[in-house]
Amino acid sequence: MSVCRLGSARIAGAPIRAWASRTLTVTPQNSVFFSRRWNSSRTSNTTTTAKARVESATGTGRGRGDRAGWNTFSVVAVVSATAVLVYGYATSQANSKTAKERDYSSPAKFVAPKYADIGDMEAAIKEIRQATGDEDTISTDPEDLKAHGYSEWSSTNIDGLPVAVAYPKTTAEVSKIAKICYRYRVPIIPFSGGSSLEGNFSAPYGGVSVDFAYMDQILKLHEEDMDVVVQPSVSWMDLNEQLAKRQSGLFFPVDPGPSAKIGGMVGTNCSGTNAVRYGTMKDWVINLTVVLADGTVIKTKRRPRKTSAGYNLNSLFVGSEGTLGLVTEITLKLAVVPQEFSVAVVTFPSIRDAASAAAGVMRAASKWPPWRSWMKCK
């Protein structure tokens, strides 16, 4: 039997006198425990002391607040390097973008449109039938498709044809058709007289050809204001015939091909044999009612001739060949029928002589009648 006695100890620098006696019986079982605890404590203390001596000798000891890893200098260096790289990348991208914008032939400036496939086009056709409530509004007859996509007298024909032909009767129906086609990304091709020589009504991406055959009415005639409101499928020859029947003393002077209609004449900004005297189509349009690609209906201006407010939308749509919208109503100026007119056929030795004669006739008109100079003298 052995006795372990605890003696005096010093805690936090203050001596503490305490005597405690405790009798412990050392048996073979707990003698091993005491031996291990004693040896472990000595080993730990020895290792710590040796480590401290090495650090003291090599000068690698750290203070209590030191930590291994990043310090302030390292963080600042990395942030600065990152900023330089980002600035360089942004500058190079900006220079590249500027160069592309200057290069008007760069393919990156032109994004190819994505149109509907045949499945979407068929779904659009079905929805148009339901929206208009008339099965005859849409035709998919092969003869109709060929008549609206191919022309024997056109200088440009392609292999593709429209997938359907729509026959609206009002501006509201045109708007419904445009909204559905816009939702399905189906191309729309306006069709009026079909007498164009430049393939204006060709359908390279399929789509729906909108034929205004049923919109052929003269809506209003204002004789005092010398203007008329017509739908796009009115022929210019029929218009002049109706004006003559009503004995209005007015006529529409633009005279392209005999089968031309007002809608197509607006789309192509047509002219004719009277262009030298009366000008082209753009000079005779007062306002337009247009259905845009998304189905929105707009009017370019009102009927008064004099206006200086807003954009000149007439000039934007006249000559756009149906690429900006579908014209459903047109207000046109009218001219007074000349009291005397005649037609003569004259031959000239050269084109220059013919042009000079035409200019001379136009100048001589300002001196007619001959007694005008006599009246000025009086």
HUUR-V650088 format. One record per run of one state. SS is the DSSP state (a for helix, b for strand, c for the rest). FROM is the first residue (numbers start at 1). LEN is the number of residues. If there is no record, write none. Layout:
ss->SS from->FROM len->LEN
ss->SS from->FROM len->LEN
//
This chain:
ss->c from->1 len->3
ss->b from->4 len->3
ss->c from->7 len->2
ss->b from->9 len->3
ss->c from->12 len->2
ss->b from->14 len->3
ss->c from->17 len->3
ss->b from->20 len->3
ss->c from->23 len->5
ss->a from->28 len->31
ss->c from->59 len->13
ss->a from->72 len->31
ss->c from->103 len->4
ss->a from->107 len->3
ss->c from->110 len->8
ss->a from->118 len->15
ss->c from->133 len->2
ss->a from->135 len->3
ss->b from->138 len->2
ss->c from->140 len->2
ss->a from->142 len->6
ss->c from->148 len->16
ss->b from->164 len->3
ss->c from->167 len->4
ss->a from->171 len->14
ss->c from->185 len->3
ss->b from->188 len->4
ss->c from->192 len->16
ss->b from->208 len->4
ss->c from->212 len->6
ss->b from->218 len->5
ss->c from->223 len->4
ss->b from->227 len->5
ss->c from->232 len->3
ss->b from->235 len->1
ss->a from->236 len->10
ss->c from->246 len->4
ss->b from->250 len->2
ss->c from->252 len->9
ss->b from->261 len->1
ss->a from->262 len->7
ss->c from->269 len->6
ss->a from->275 len->4
ss->c from->279 len->2
ss->a from->281 len->4
ss->b from->285 len->7
ss->c from->292 len->5
ss->b from->297 len->3
ss->c from->300 len->13
ss->a from->313 len->5
ss->c from->318 len->8
ss->b from->326 len->8
ss->c from->334 len->1
ss->b from->335 len->2
ss->c from->337 len->14
ss->a from->351 len->17
ss->c from->368 len->3
ss->a from->371 len->7
ss->c from->378 len->1
//
